[in-house]
Amino acid sequence: MSDKPHRRMDPSIIAAVIGVCGTITVALIPILSGRFSASATPTSPAYATSILPTETITFTAEPTDTVPPGEPTSTPAPTDTPVPSATPIPSVPIGQDLVAGCISTLWKPYPSTVPAVERGDGCWQEPLHVFSAENGDLDFLAERGSGGVEIYGLFAPLSESGSASFYVYLSQLDNVDLLMGVYAAPDVASQGLLMTIPSANVKKLRIVQKDNLTAYNTLQETGTLDQGTGFWITFNYGPTSASSTVNPSVFVTNPVSVPSAQKWLFFGYKALPGSYQLEGRFFSLDVNQ
């Protein structure tokens, strides 16, 4: 049996088929490539933007003078309340104090170591050492069992010129001298005029002018006097001197140099060595200046 001859395809046709296939393949490559890319790497929509980290800003409320309507009012910050300063209490004038039953804080105790406490009305708490005020009197009461010489008293301020009159009555004057004077300063060592009533029986007493409390020399003196209801004594003083009178014209001292723009009235006593007892009162003090 004879073989049939094979029909061979025209080479030109084969070439045409290959060209068509190539063309189709080239056309499909971009399409297929885009699909694979879309499925492998999705893209974000065109309108999406990147979110960047930002700082957190904290707002601090500042105090304002006006509170918005409807808001609760704030509590004001506490403020310091001014504390009024204490107003000094004026001292009761000398002379008026005894009438009012007080010892004015104008009196200065001697020596300065004597405790003195204000009672809040321009007067000292009493007794002020051995002194107390009652019914217009400046009373004194002191005693001691034993000891040496000691001097105590009170100084009151006076003007440069004027006078001071008073009565003094003694109930007891045993081994102690009563002192009265006008000085240039509130100190018995300063220059001044010193009058004393020496220790004795109170029914018969003498009034003696001394030079000072250091030498304690007698300058002038009265004879023995009947005390009666008390002795009336006056001190007169000017810019440069002072003098004293035992009224009425019983005894007058010579002027003593006391050069001071301010004078000081002194009431006190000098205790002598040993025991002593003292009791009495100054009264009807009248200061003119």
C-alpha positions as CSV (number, residue, x, y, z in Angstrom):
1,M,0.0,0.0,0.0
2,S,1.4,3.1,-1.0
3,D,1.7,6.0,1.4
4,K,-0.2,9.1,0.8
5,P,1.9,12.0,0.3
6,H,2.0,14.6,3.3
7,R,0.6,18.0,2.6
8,R,3.0,20.6,3.8
9,M,1.8,24.0,5.1
10,D,2.8,26.9,3.2
11,P,5.7,28.7,5.1
12,S,4.2,32.0,4.5
13,I,1.1,31.1,6.3
14,I,3.1,29.8,9.3
15,A,4.9,33.0,9.5
16,A,1.7,35.0,9.4
17,V,0.3,32.9,12.3
18,I,3.4,33.4,14.4
19,G,3.2,37.1,13.8
20,V,-0.4,37.3,14.9
21,C,0.3,35.4,18.1
22,G,3.2,37.6,18.9
23,T,1.1,40.7,18.4
24,I,-1.6,39.3,20.7
25,T,1.0,38.4,23.4
26,V,2.6,41.9,23.3
27,A,-0.9,43.4,23.7
28,L,-1.8,41.2,26.7
29,I,1.4,41.8,28.7
30,P,0.5,45.4,30.1
31,I,-3.0,44.2,30.9
32,L,-1.9,41.1,32.8
33,S,0.9,43.0,34.4
34,G,-1.4,45.6,35.8
35,R,-3.8,43.0,37.2
36,F,-1.1,41.1,39.0
37,S,0.3,44.4,40.4
38,A,-3.1,45.5,41.7
39,S,-3.7,42.2,43.5
40,A,-0.1,42.1,44.9
41,T,0.2,45.8,46.1
42,P,-3.0,47.6,46.8
43,T,-2.8,51.4,46.4
44,S,-4.4,53.9,48.7
45,P,-7.2,56.1,47.3
46,A,-6.1,59.3,45.7
47,Y,-7.7,61.5,48.4
48,A,-5.9,59.8,51.4
49,T,-3.2,61.8,53.3
50,S,-0.5,60.9,55.7
51,I,-1.3,61.4,59.5
52,L,1.6,63.1,61.2
53,P,2.1,63.1,65.0
54,T,1.2,66.4,66.7
55,E,2.0,67.9,70.2
56,T,-0.7,67.9,72.8
57,I,-1.4,71.5,73.9
58,T,-2.6,72.0,77.4
59,F,-4.5,75.2,78.1
60,T,-4.0,76.8,81.6
61,A,-6.9,78.9,82.8
62,E,-5.9,82.3,83.9
63,P,-7.8,84.1,86.6
64,T,-10.1,86.9,85.5
65,D,-11.8,89.6,87.3
66,T,-15.2,88.8,85.7
67,V,-17.0,85.6,86.4
68,P,-19.0,84.4,83.3
69,P,-22.8,84.3,83.8
70,G,-24.0,81.0,85.2
71,E,-20.5,80.1,86.6
72,P,-20.0,79.7,90.3
73,T,-18.1,82.6,91.9
74,S,-14.6,81.8,93.0
75,T,-13.4,82.1,96.6
76,P,-11.1,85.1,96.9
77,A,-7.6,84.5,98.1
78,P,-7.1,85.2,101.8
79,T,-5.5,88.6,102.5
80,D,-3.7,89.8,105.5
81,T,-6.0,91.8,107.8
82,P,-4.3,94.9,109.1
83,V,-3.8,94.8,112.8
84,P,-4.2,98.1,114.5
85,S,-1.2,99.2,116.6
86,A,-1.8,99.6,120.3
87,T,-2.6,103.2,121.2
88,P,-0.5,104.3,124.2
89,I,-2.7,105.2,127.2
90,P,-1.9,108.7,128.4
91,S,-0.6,109.1,132.0
92,V,-2.9,110.8,134.5
93,P,-1.5,114.3,135.3
94,I,0.5,114.6,138.6
95,G,-1.8,115.8,141.3
96,Q,-5.0,114.7,139.6
97,D,-3.8,111.1,139.9
98,L,-3.9,111.0,143.7
99,V,-7.4,112.6,143.7
100,A,-8.5,109.8,141.3
101,G,-7.0,107.2,143.6
102,C,-4.1,106.2,141.5
103,I,-0.3,106.7,141.1
104,S,0.3,108.1,137.7
105,T,2.8,106.3,135.4
106,L,4.6,109.7,135.3
107,W,6.0,108.9,138.7
108,K,9.4,107.1,138.4
109,P,10.4,104.7,141.2
110,Y,13.8,105.1,142.8
111,P,15.9,103.1,142.4
112,S,15.0,102.1,138.9
113,T,15.2,98.4,140.0
114,V,11.9,98.7,141.9
115,P,9.3,96.7,139.9
116,A,6.6,98.8,138.3
117,V,3.7,97.4,136.3
118,E,1.1,99.5,134.4
119,R,-2.5,98.6,135.2
120,G,-3.9,99.9,131.8
121,D,-5.4,103.3,132.8
122,G,-2.4,105.6,133.0
123,C,-1.5,104.5,136.5
124,W,0.8,101.9,138.2
125,Q,-0.4,98.8,139.9
126,E,-0.4,99.3,143.7
127,P,1.3,99.1,146.0
128,L,4.2,100.6,144.1
129,H,7.0,99.4,146.4
130,V,5.6,100.9,149.7
131,F,3.4,103.5,148.2
132,S,-0.3,103.5,147.4
133,A,-3.0,106.1,146.5
134,E,-6.3,106.5,148.3
135,N,-8.7,109.4,148.8
136,G,-6.3,111.9,147.4
137,D,-3.4,110.7,149.6
138,L,-0.1,109.1,148.7
139,D,0.3,106.6,151.6
140,F,3.5,104.9,152.6
141,L,4.1,101.9,154.9
142,A,7.4,100.2,155.3
143,E,9.4,98.2,157.9
144,R,12.5,96.0,158.2
145,G,13.9,93.7,160.9
146,S,17.6,94.5,160.1
147,G,19.9,95.8,157.4
148,G,22.0,98.7,156.3
149,V,21.3,102.2,154.9
150,E,18.8,102.2,152.0
151,I,17.0,104.9,150.0
152,Y,13.6,104.5,148.2
153,G,11.2,106.9,146.8
154,L,9.2,108.3,143.8
155,F,10.1,111.1,141.3
156,A,7.5,113.2,139.5
157,P,8.3,115.4,136.5
158,L,7.9,119.2,136.9
159,S,8.3,122.1,134.5
160,E,11.2,124.5,134.4
161,S,9.5,127.0,136.7
162,G,6.6,126.7,139.1
163,S,5.6,125.5,142.6
164,A,4.6,122.3,144.3
165,S,2.7,122.4,147.7
166,F,1.6,119.5,149.8
167,Y,1.0,118.3,153.4
168,V,2.8,115.5,155.1
169,Y,1.7,113.6,158.1
170,L,3.7,110.9,160.0
171,S,2.2,108.1,162.1
172,Q,5.5,106.4,162.7
173,L,9.2,107.4,162.1
174,D,11.4,105.0,163.9
175,N,15.1,104.8,162.8
176,V,14.3,106.2,159.4
177,D,14.3,109.8,157.9
178,L,11.6,111.1,155.6
179,L,12.9,112.8,152.4
180,M,11.4,115.6,150.2
181,G,13.1,117.6,147.5
182,V,13.4,119.1,144.0
183,Y,16.1,117.7,141.7
184,A,17.6,118.4,138.3
185,A,17.1,114.7,137.3
186,P,15.2,111.7,138.6
187,D,18.3,110.7,140.7
188,V,19.1,111.5,144.3
189,A,22.8,111.9,143.2
190,S,21.9,114.8,140.9
191,Q,21.9,118.5,142.0
192,G,18.9,119.5,144.1
193,L,17.3,120.9,147.2
194,L,16.8,118.3,149.9
195,M,14.5,118.7,152.9
196,T,14.2,116.0,155.6
197,I,12.2,115.1,158.7
198,P,14.6,113.1,160.9
199,S,13.7,110.1,162.9
200,A,11.9,111.1,166.2
201,N,8.7,110.9,168.2
202,V,6.1,111.9,165.7
203,K,4.5,114.3,168.2
204,K,7.5,116.6,168.1
205,L,9.5,116.8,164.9
206,R,12.1,119.0,163.2
207,I,12.4,119.9,159.5
208,V,16.0,119.9,158.3
209,Q,17.7,121.1,155.1
210,K,20.5,118.8,154.0
211,D,23.2,119.4,151.4
212,N,22.8,116.0,149.7
213,L,22.2,112.3,150.5
214,T,25.9,111.5,150.3
215,A,27.5,113.8,152.8
216,Y,24.1,114.4,154.5
217,N,25.3,117.6,156.2
218,T,22.7,119.8,157.9
219,L,22.4,123.3,156.3
220,Q,19.4,124.7,158.2
221,E,16.7,123.4,160.5
222,T,13.6,124.4,162.4
223,G,13.2,124.0,166.1
224,T,11.0,121.2,167.4
225,L,7.5,121.5,165.9
226,D,4.1,120.2,167.0
227,Q,3.0,118.1,164.0
228,G,-0.7,118.6,164.6
229,T,-2.6,117.5,161.5
230,G,0.5,117.7,159.4
231,F,3.2,120.0,158.0
232,W,2.4,122.2,155.0
233,I,5.4,122.5,152.7
234,T,6.0,124.4,149.4
235,F,8.8,124.1,146.8
236,N,9.3,127.1,144.5
237,Y,11.6,126.6,141.5
238,G,12.9,128.5,138.5
239,P,15.3,127.9,135.5
240,T,18.4,127.9,137.8
241,S,17.3,127.4,141.4
242,A,14.9,126.1,144.0
243,S,13.8,127.0,147.5
244,S,11.5,125.7,150.1
245,T,9.1,127.1,152.8
246,V,7.5,125.4,155.8
247,N,4.1,127.2,155.8
248,P,3.0,129.6,157.1
249,S,6.3,131.3,157.2
250,V,7.7,128.8,159.8
251,F,10.9,128.3,157.9
252,V,12.3,129.5,154.6
253,T,15.4,128.1,152.9
254,N,18.0,130.0,150.8
255,P,17.8,129.3,147.1
256,V,19.8,126.3,145.9
257,S,21.3,126.0,142.4
258,V,19.3,123.6,140.3
259,P,20.1,124.5,136.7
260,S,17.7,122.4,134.7
261,A,15.0,122.9,132.0
262,Q,13.0,120.3,133.8
263,K,12.7,119.7,137.6
264,W,11.7,116.6,139.5
265,L,9.8,116.4,142.7
266,F,11.0,113.7,145.1
267,F,9.2,111.9,148.0
268,G,11.1,109.1,149.8
269,Y,12.9,107.9,152.8
270,K,16.3,106.9,154.1
271,A,16.4,103.8,156.3
272,L,19.2,103.9,158.9
273,P,21.2,100.7,159.9
274,G,19.2,98.2,161.9
275,S,15.5,97.8,162.0
276,Y,13.0,100.6,161.1
277,Q,9.3,101.4,160.9
278,L,7.7,104.1,158.7
279,E,4.1,105.0,158.2
280,G,2.5,108.2,156.9
281,R,1.0,110.1,154.0
282,F,1.5,113.0,151.6
283,F,-1.8,114.7,150.7
284,S,-3.3,117.8,149.1
285,L,-0.6,117.9,146.4
286,D,-0.9,121.0,144.3
287,V,1.4,121.5,141.3
288,N,1.4,124.9,139.5
289,Q,3.6,125.1,136.4
